[in-house]
């Protein structure tokens, strides 16, 4: 199966990243469940603790993953994808692809924040 030039194919590491998060949460949950079962010998309490720890660890890992800033290669890839998304069928950028013009009032009007006031005199 051939891949078109603009089609993105994630690497194996990117594909397996969610499995790492679920696996880490499962390991922490099983550890907690086994410790709870050995200490209390209550299967219900161990299952509740296992489920709770699994959910808490999975949510915490997902939040930490979202907090990580993309590195230079990921940022370049995001900008490249954004540029391809705004291209027309002939390869040129579509007018208005970046939003309203910022080079002055023109056809779009004065802008969302109204007319610009002159700078204060010093």
C-alpha positions in Angstrom: 0.0 0.0 0.0 1.6 3.3 -1.1 1.4 6.4 0.9 0.6 9.8 -0.7 3.2 12.6 0.1 0.8 14.5 2.4 -0.4 11.5 4.3 1.0 11.1 7.8 1.9 7.7 9.1 2.6 7.6 12.9 5.7 5.8 14.1 5.5 2.6 16.1 6.4 4.4 19.3 3.5 6.9 18.7 1.1 4.1 18.1 2.1 2.2 21.2 2.1 5.2 23.6 -1.5 4.7 24.8 -0.7 1.0 25.5 2.2 2.2 27.7 -0.2 4.4 29.7 -2.8 1.7 30.2 0.0 -0.9 31.0 1.5 1.4 33.6 -1.9 2.0 35.2 -2.6 -1.7 35.2 0.7 -2.6 36.9 0.0 0.0 39.6 -3.5 -1.2 40.0 -2.5 -4.9 40.2 0.2 -4.1 42.8 -2.3 -2.2 44.9 -4.9 -5.0 44.6 -2.5 -7.7 45.6 -1.2 -5.7 48.6 -4.8 -5.0 49.7 -5.9 -8.6 49.2 -2.9 -9.9 51.2 -3.4 -7.4 54.1 -7.2 -7.5 54.4 -8.1 -10.9 52.8 -11.2 -9.1 51.5 -11.7 -9.7 47.7 -14.3 -6.9 47.4 -12.1 -4.3 49.0 -9.2 -5.4 46.8 -11.2 -5.2 43.6 -12.5 -1.7 44.5 -9.0 -0.5 45.3 -7.7 -2.0 42.1 -10.3 -0.3 40.0 -9.9 3.0 41.8 -6.1 3.0 41.5 -6.3 2.0 37.8 -8.6 5.0 37.0 -6.7 7.5 39.1 -3.2 6.5 37.6 -4.6 6.4 34.1 -6.1 9.9 34.4 -2.9 11.2 36.0 -0.7 9.8 33.2 -3.0 11.3 30.6 -2.9 14.7 32.2 0.9 14.6 32.5 1.2 13.6 28.9 -0.9 16.6 27.8 1.2 18.9 29.9 4.4 18.1 27.9 5.4 20.6 25.3 6.1 19.3 21.9 9.8 19.3 20.9 11.1 21.0 17.8 10.3 18.1 15.4 6.8 17.8 16.6 6.3 21.6 16.3 7.6 21.5 12.8 5.3 18.7 11.9 2.3 20.5 13.4 3.1 23.6 11.3 3.6 21.5 8.2 0.2 19.8 8.7 -1.4 23.2 9.2 0.1 24.5 6.0 -1.1 21.5 4.0 -4.6 21.9 5.5 -4.9 25.4 4.1 -3.6 24.7 0.6 -6.0 24.8 -2.3 -6.2 22.0 -5.0 -3.5 23.8 -7.0 -1.0 23.9 -4.1 -1.4 27.7 -3.4 -2.7 29.0 -0.1 -6.4 29.7 -0.1 -7.4 33.4 0.5 -8.5 33.9 4.1 -6.9 30.6 5.3 -5.2 32.3 8.1 -8.2 34.3 9.2 -8.9 38.0 8.7 -6.2 40.2 7.4 -4.1 41.9 10.1 -2.4 44.4 7.8 -5.0 47.1 8.3 -8.7 47.8 8.2 -9.5 46.8 4.6 -12.7 44.8 3.8 -12.8 43.2 7.2 -13.5 46.4 9.1 -11.7 47.9 12.0 -11.3 44.6 13.8 -12.9 43.0 16.9 -11.6 45.4 19.4 -12.7 48.6 17.6 -10.6 51.4 16.1 -7.1 51.7 17.4 -6.4 54.7 19.6 -3.2 56.7 19.0 -0.3 55.9 21.4 -0.1 58.0 24.5 2.2 61.1 24.3 5.2 60.9 26.7 
